[in-house]
Amino acid sequence: MSKMIKAIVAAYHELPEDLQKEYVHSHCDYFILVYHRGELVFHACDNMEPEDATFCRDLSWISDVVEKAYKLGLKDGNSLDYLE
């Protein structure tokens, strides 16, 4: 059975070619990619240097991504597509 949700952290050189073009001028080192049934449904750059990782940094977008992935998982759990 294949995974319906897949989330990975990727370095710039590991990004698909179209995303490398999109982020060519960014100073990001790492990206989060979320795939649902093989389709890229979300991507983001952390755009954060280690010295920026403080308690006052707004990282609320991460919980939004996790919640969206959870909801996709609920839909998948309620379907019978996994039997294919």
DSSP file (Angstrom, degrees, kcal/mol; ACC not computed):
  #  RESIDUE AA STRUCTURE BP1 BP2  ACC     N-H-->O    O-->H-N    N-H-->O    O-->H-N    TCO  KAPPA ALPHA  PHI   PSI    X-CA   Y-CA   Z-CA
    1    1 A M              0   0    0      0, 0.0     2,-0.2     0, 0.0    81,-0.1   0.000 360.0 360.0 360.0 131.9    0.0    0.0    0.0
    2    2 A S        -     0   0    0      1,-0.1     2,-0.3    80,-0.1    35,-0.0  -0.488 360.0-100.1 -83.6 156.5    1.4    3.4   -0.9
    3    3 A K        -     0   0    0     -2,-0.2    35,-0.2     1,-0.2    34,-0.1  -0.563  23.2-160.6 -75.5 136.2    1.4    6.3    1.5
    4    4 A M  S    S+     0   0    0     -2,-0.3    33,-3.3     1,-0.2     2,-0.4   0.828  81.0  39.1 -85.4 -34.0   -1.3    8.8    0.9
    5    5 A I  E     +A   36   0A   0     31,-0.2     2,-0.4    32,-0.1    31,-0.2  -0.958  66.4 174.5-117.4 133.9    0.4   11.6    2.8
    6    6 A K  E     -A   35   0A   0     29,-2.5    29,-3.5    -2,-0.4     2,-0.5  -0.969   5.5-175.8-140.5 123.1    4.1   12.2    2.6
    7    7 A A  E     +A   34   0A   0     -2,-0.4     2,-0.3    27,-0.2    27,-0.2  -0.978  11.6 174.3-119.8 129.4    5.9   15.2    4.2
    8    8 A I  E     -A   33   0A   0     25,-2.6    25,-2.8    -2,-0.5     2,-0.5  -0.957  30.0-136.9-133.6 152.6    9.6   15.7    3.6
    9    9 A V  E     -A   32   0A   0     -2,-0.3     2,-0.4    23,-0.2    23,-0.2  -0.947  35.1-175.1-103.3 127.1   12.2   18.2    4.5
   10   10 A A  E     -A   31   0A   0     21,-2.7    21,-2.4    -2,-0.5     2,-0.1  -0.941  24.4-126.8-129.2 144.9   14.4   18.8    1.5
   11   11 A A  E >>  -A   30   0A   0     -2,-0.4     3,-1.9    19,-0.2     4,-0.5  -0.447  42.2 -99.6 -78.2 162.3   17.6   20.8    0.7
   12   12 A Y  G >4 S+     0   0    0     17,-1.2     3,-1.7     1,-0.3    -1,-0.1   0.898 123.6  53.8 -51.6 -46.5   17.5   23.1   -2.3
   13   13 A H  G 34 S+     0   0    0      1,-0.3    -1,-0.3     7,-0.0     7,-0.1   0.626 104.9  56.7 -69.1 -10.5   19.3   20.7   -4.6
   14   14 A E  G <4 S+     0   0    0     -3,-1.9    -1,-0.3     2,-0.1    -2,-0.2   0.491  84.5 107.4 -95.1  -5.5   16.7   18.0   -3.7
   15   15 A L  S << S-     0   0    0     -3,-1.7     5,-0.0    -4,-0.5    -4,-0.0  -0.352  83.4 -95.8 -70.1 151.0   13.7   20.1   -4.9
   16   16 A P    >>  -     0   0    0      0, 0.0     4,-2.1     0, 0.0     3,-0.7  -0.333  43.0-106.5 -58.8 152.5   11.9   19.3   -8.1
   17   17 A E  H 3> S+     0   0    0      1,-0.3     4,-1.9     2,-0.2     5,-0.2   0.848 118.2  54.5 -55.4 -40.6   13.2   21.3  -11.0
   18   18 A D  H 3> S+     0   0    0      1,-0.2     4,-1.6     2,-0.2    -1,-0.3   0.869 110.1  47.2 -65.2 -34.8   10.2   23.6  -11.1
   19   19 A L  H <> S+     0   0    0     -3,-0.7     4,-2.3     2,-0.2    -1,-0.2   0.850 106.2  57.8 -74.0 -33.3   10.5   24.5   -7.4
   20   20 A Q  H  < S+     0   0    0     -4,-2.1     4,-0.2     1,-0.2    -2,-0.2   0.915 108.1  48.1 -59.5 -40.6   14.2   25.1   -7.8
   21   21 A K  H >< S+     0   0    0     -4,-1.9     3,-0.9     1,-0.2     4,-0.2   0.893 110.6  51.1 -65.8 -38.8   13.3   27.7  -10.4
   22   22 A E  H 3< S+     0   0    0     -4,-1.6     3,-0.3     1,-0.2    -2,-0.2   0.868 119.5  35.1 -66.2 -36.4   10.7   29.3   -8.1
   23   23 A Y  T >< S+     0   0    0     -4,-2.3     3,-1.8     1,-0.2    -1,-0.2   0.181  80.7 117.8-103.2  16.6   13.2   29.6   -5.2
   24   24 A V  T <  S+     0   0    0     -3,-0.9    -1,-0.2     1,-0.3    -2,-0.1   0.811  82.5  39.0 -57.9 -33.5   16.3   30.4   -7.3
   25   25 A H  T 3  S+     0   0    0     -3,-0.3    -1,-0.3    -4,-0.2     2,-0.1   0.339  94.8 104.3-100.5   7.0   16.8   33.8   -5.7
   26   26 A S    <   -     0   0    0     -3,-1.8    -3,-0.0     1,-0.1    -4,-0.0  -0.453  67.3-139.1 -83.7 162.1   15.8   32.8   -2.1
   27   27 A H        +     0   0    0     -2,-0.1     2,-0.2    20,-0.0    -1,-0.1   0.034  59.0 130.5-105.6  24.6   18.3   32.4    0.6
   28   28 A C        -     0   0    0     -5,-0.2   -16,-0.1     1,-0.1     3,-0.1  -0.537  37.6-173.4 -82.7 143.9   16.6   29.3    2.0
   29   29 A D  S    S+     0   0    0      1,-0.2   -17,-1.2    -2,-0.2     2,-0.3   0.750  70.0  35.7-100.7 -34.4   18.5   26.1    2.7
   30   30 A Y  E     -A   11   0A   0    -19,-0.2    16,-1.6   -18,-0.1    17,-0.4  -0.920  61.0-170.9-130.0 150.9   15.6   23.8    3.6
   31   31 A F  E     -AB  10  45A   0    -21,-2.4   -21,-2.7    -2,-0.3     2,-0.5  -0.944  18.9-134.0-135.4 151.2   12.1   23.3    2.4
   32   32 A I  E     -AB   9  44A   0     12,-2.5    12,-1.8    -2,-0.3     2,-0.4  -0.940  22.3-170.8-107.3 133.3    9.1   21.4    3.6
   33   33 A L  E     -AB   8  43A   0    -25,-2.8   -25,-2.6    -2,-0.5     2,-0.5  -0.986   4.6-164.4-123.6 130.0    7.2   19.5    0.9
   34   34 A V  E     -AB   7  42A   0      8,-2.8     7,-2.8    -2,-0.4     8,-1.4  -0.970   6.8-169.9-119.0 123.1    3.8   17.8    1.5
   35   35 A Y  E     -AB   6  40A   0    -29,-3.5   -29,-2.5    -2,-0.5     2,-0.5  -0.897   7.3-165.9-111.3 139.6    2.5   15.3   -1.0
   36   36 A H  E >  S-AB   5  39A   0      3,-2.8     3,-1.8    -2,-0.4   -31,-0.2  -0.977  80.5 -18.4-125.3 116.9   -1.0   13.9   -1.1
   37   37 A R  T 3  S-     0   0    0    -33,-3.3   -33,-0.1    -2,-0.5   -32,-0.1   0.862 129.9 -51.7  53.8  39.2   -1.5   10.8   -3.3
   38   38 A G  T 3  S+     0   0    0    -34,-0.3     2,-0.5     1,-0.2    -1,-0.3   0.368 115.7 113.1  85.3  -5.2    1.7   11.7   -5.1
   39   39 A E  E <  S-B   36   0A   0     -3,-1.8    -3,-2.8     2,-0.0     2,-0.6  -0.862  72.3-119.8-104.8 132.9    0.7   15.3   -5.9
   40   40 A L  E     +B   35   0A   0     -2,-0.5    -5,-0.3    -5,-0.2     3,-0.1  -0.573  38.7 167.5 -69.4 116.2    2.5   18.2   -4.3
   41   41 A V  E     +     0   0A   0     -7,-2.8     2,-0.3    -2,-0.6    -6,-0.2   0.583  61.7  16.0-108.8 -14.3   -0.1   20.1   -2.2
   42   42 A F  E     +B   34   0A   0     -8,-1.4    -8,-2.8     2,-0.0     2,-0.3  -0.972  56.2 172.2-158.1 142.2    2.1   22.4   -0.2
   43   43 A H  E     +B   33   0A   0     -2,-0.3     2,-0.3   -10,-0.2   -10,-0.2  -0.985   7.9 167.5-148.6 147.6    5.6   23.7   -0.1
   44   44 A A  E     -B   32   0A   0    -12,-1.8   -12,-2.5    -2,-0.3     2,-0.4  -0.992  29.1-129.9-156.2 154.8    7.4   26.3    2.0
   45   45 A C  E     -B   31   0A   0     -2,-0.3   -14,-0.2   -14,-0.2    -2,-0.0  -0.881  15.0-142.4-104.0 137.5   10.8   27.6    2.8
   46   46 A D        -     0   0    0    -16,-1.6    -1,-0.1    -2,-0.4   -15,-0.1   0.818  22.0-166.5 -71.3 -26.8   11.7   28.0    6.4
   47   47 A N        +     0   0    0    -17,-0.4     2,-0.4     1,-0.2   -19,-0.1   0.853  42.2 127.6  46.3  43.2   13.6   31.2    5.5
   48   48 A M        -     0   0    0      5,-0.0    -1,-0.2     3,-0.0   -19,-0.1  -0.978  52.0-148.1-138.2 123.0   15.2   31.1    9.0
   49   49 A E    >>  -     0   0    0     -2,-0.4     3,-2.3     1,-0.1     4,-0.5  -0.529  36.6-107.5 -79.0 153.9   18.8   31.2   10.0
   50   50 A P  G >4 S+     0   0    0      0, 0.0     3,-1.3     0, 0.0    -1,-0.1   0.853 121.1  57.0 -52.7 -36.6   19.7   29.3   13.2
   51   51 A E  G 34 S+     0   0    0      1,-0.2    -3,-0.0     3,-0.0     0, 0.0   0.659 100.7  59.3 -71.2 -12.6   20.2   32.5   15.1
   52   52 A D  G <4 S+     0   0    0     -3,-2.3     2,-2.0     1,-0.1    -1,-0.2   0.565  74.8 104.1 -88.0  -9.9   16.6   33.4   14.2
   53   53 A A    <<  +     0   0    0     -3,-1.3     2,-0.3    -4,-0.5    -1,-0.1  -0.505  52.6 136.3 -77.5  82.9   15.1   30.3   15.9
   54   54 A T    >   -     0   0    0     -2,-2.0     3,-1.3     1,-0.0    -2,-0.0  -0.759  70.0-104.6-124.2 170.0   13.8   32.0   19.0
   55   55 A F  T 3  S+     0   0    0     -2,-0.3    -2,-0.1     1,-0.3    -1,-0.0   0.689 117.7  58.3 -69.3 -17.7   10.6   31.8   21.0
   56   56 A C  T 3  S+     0   0    0      2,-0.1     2,-0.3     3,-0.0    -1,-0.3   0.504  80.5 107.6 -91.3  -2.6    9.4   35.1   19.6
   57   57 A R  S <  S-     0   0    0     -3,-1.3     2,-1.0    -5,-0.1    -4,-0.0  -0.583  75.6-123.0 -75.3 133.4    9.6   33.8   16.0
   58   58 A D        +     0   0    0     -2,-0.3     3,-0.2     1,-0.1    -1,-0.1  -0.674  45.7 155.7 -82.0 104.7    6.1   33.2   14.4
   59   59 A L    >>  +     0   0    0     -2,-1.0     3,-1.6     1,-0.1     4,-0.6   0.016  30.9 120.4-114.0  25.0    6.1   29.6   13.4
   60   60 A S  H 3>  +     0   0    0      1,-0.3     4,-1.4     2,-0.2     3,-0.4   0.745  60.5  73.7 -63.8 -22.5    2.3   29.2   13.5
   61   61 A W  H 3> S+     0   0    0      1,-0.2     4,-1.8    -3,-0.2    -1,-0.3   0.792  87.9  63.2 -61.9 -26.3    2.2   28.3    9.8
   62   62 A I  H <> S+     0   0    0     -3,-1.6     4,-2.3     1,-0.2    -1,-0.2   0.927 101.1  48.8 -66.1 -44.0    3.7   24.9   10.7
   63   63 A S  H  X S+     0   0    0     -4,-0.6     4,-2.4    -3,-0.4    -1,-0.2   0.851 108.1  55.8 -65.2 -31.9    0.7   23.9   12.8
   64   64 A D  H  X S+     0   0    0     -4,-1.4     4,-2.2     2,-0.2    -1,-0.2   0.909 108.4  47.6 -63.4 -41.5   -1.6   25.0    9.9
   65   65 A V  H  X S+     0   0    0     -4,-1.8     4,-2.4     2,-0.2    -2,-0.2   0.919 111.8  49.5 -65.6 -43.8    0.2   22.7    7.5
   66   66 A V  H  X S+     0   0    0     -4,-2.3     4,-2.4     1,-0.2    -2,-0.2   0.909 111.1  50.1 -62.2 -42.2    0.0   19.8   10.0
   67   67 A E  H  X S+     0   0    0     -4,-2.4     4,-2.3     2,-0.2    -1,-0.2   0.906 110.1  49.7 -64.2 -41.7   -3.7   20.4   10.5
   68   68 A K  H  X S+     0   0    0     -4,-2.2     4,-2.0     2,-0.2    -1,-0.2   0.910 111.9  48.5 -63.3 -41.4   -4.3   20.4    6.7
   69   69 A A  H  X S+     0   0    0     -4,-2.4     4,-2.2     1,-0.2    -2,-0.2   0.896 109.8  52.9 -64.9 -39.4   -2.4   17.2    6.3
   70   70 A Y  H  X S+     0   0    0     -4,-2.4     4,-2.2     1,-0.2    -2,-0.2   0.918 108.2  50.0 -60.4 -44.4   -4.4   15.7    9.2
   71   71 A K  H  X S+     0   0    0     -4,-2.3     4,-2.0     1,-0.2    -1,-0.2   0.879 109.0  51.5 -64.9 -37.5   -7.7   16.6    7.5
   72   72 A L  H  X S+     0   0    0     -4,-2.0     4,-2.3     1,-0.2    -1,-0.2   0.904 109.2  52.1 -63.2 -39.3   -6.5   15.0    4.2
   73   73 A G  H  X S+     0   0    0     -4,-2.2     4,-2.6     2,-0.2    -2,-0.2   0.880 106.2  53.1 -63.8 -38.7   -5.7   11.9    6.2
   74   74 A L  H  X S+     0   0    0     -4,-2.2     4,-1.4     2,-0.2    -1,-0.2   0.919 109.2  49.1 -62.1 -42.7   -9.2   11.9    7.7
   75   75 A K  H  < S+     0   0    0     -4,-2.0     4,-0.4     1,-0.2     3,-0.3   0.922 112.4  48.1 -61.8 -43.2  -10.7   12.0    4.2
   76   76 A D  H >< S+     0   0    0     -4,-2.3     3,-1.1     1,-0.2     6,-0.3   0.891 108.9  53.8 -64.8 -38.4   -8.4    9.2    3.1
   77   77 A G  H 3< S+     0   0    0     -4,-2.6    -1,-0.2     1,-0.3    -2,-0.2   0.776 108.5  50.1 -67.1 -25.6   -9.3    7.1    6.2
   78   78 A N  T 3< S+     0   0    0     -4,-1.4    -1,-0.3    -3,-0.3     2,-0.2   0.471 102.0  77.2 -90.7  -3.2  -13.0    7.5    5.4
   79   79 A S  S <  S-     0   0    0     -3,-1.1     3,-0.3    -4,-0.4    -3,-0.0  -0.594  74.1-137.4-101.8 167.6  -12.6    6.4    1.8
   80   80 A L  S >  S+     0   0    0     -2,-0.2     3,-1.9     1,-0.2     4,-0.2   0.215  74.2 108.7-104.6  12.9  -12.1    2.9    0.4
   81   81 A D  G >   +     0   0    0      1,-0.3     3,-1.7    -5,-0.2    -1,-0.2   0.772  65.3  70.5 -61.8 -26.0   -9.4    4.0   -2.0
   82   82 A Y  G 3  S+     0   0    0     -6,-0.3    -1,-0.3    -3,-0.3    -2,-0.1   0.668  86.7  67.5 -67.0 -14.1   -6.8    2.2    0.1
   83   83 A L  G <         0   0    0     -3,-1.9    -1,-0.3     1,-0.2    -2,-0.2   0.622 360.0 360.0 -79.1 -12.7   -8.3   -1.1   -1.0
   84   84 A E    <         0   0    0     -3,-1.7    -1,-0.2    -4,-0.2    -2,-0.1   0.507 360.0 360.0 -68.3 360.0   -7.2   -0.6   -4.6
